[in-house]
């Protein structure tokens, strides 16, 4: 079985930019959940912000702790 097909699991996703690791749990296929994390982070990455809108966006809580970490890590 491929990892993408695994369901009902606990997973770890390491940050590419620091030593932190996000631990999550899903009942769905892991490939679907990881894809959702990637899609949300990429959507935030391509957003262009003014200084004020960037501060406002950083104060918002995203659907994913991974997205929260990724968007706050960038300066």
N, C-alpha and C positions, 0 to 999 in steps of 0.2 A: 504494500500500500504506500502510495506517495504521501508526503507530509501534507500536501494540499487537501487530501481527501480525509484526513483525520478529523474527527469531531469529538465533542465532549472532552475537551482537554484544557490544560493550563499551558501557557506558552510564555517564552521570554523573547523580547526583541531588544537587542543592544543598540545604543545610540551610535551613529557613525562618527559623531564629533566629540564625544566625551566617554567617560567610563561608566555612565549610568545604563541601567537595564530596566526596561518596562516589563512587568509581569501582568499577564491578562488571562482571562478565562472565557471560553466560548463553548456553546453547545452546537454551534454550526460548523460547517467545514472550515478548517483553518485557512485554507487558501482564500476563501471568500473574505474572512475577517482581516487577514493581512492586506488583501487588496483594498479593503475599505480604509484601513489606516494609511496606506500609500496614497490613495486618491485624495483623501482629506489634506494630508501634508502637502502634496503637490499643488492642490488648489490654493492653499495659503502661500506657498512659495512664489506663485506667479502673480499674486496680488501686488499692486503698487500702492504704497501708502505715502501720505504726507506725514510729517512728524506727529501732528495731532491725531490723525486717523490711525497711525501705527500704535500710539499709546492707548487709544480706545480699543483697538483690536486685541492688544496684549492683555487688557483687563477682562475680555470676554473669555468664558470657559467654553472650550470646544467639546465635541462629542467624545474625543479621545485624549487620554493623558499623553499619548505619543505626540499628537498635534500640539497640545499645550507646550510640551517640552521643546519641540522643534521650532515653534514660532517665537518662543521667548529666548531661545539660545542665540538667535541671529541678532546682530546689531545693525 
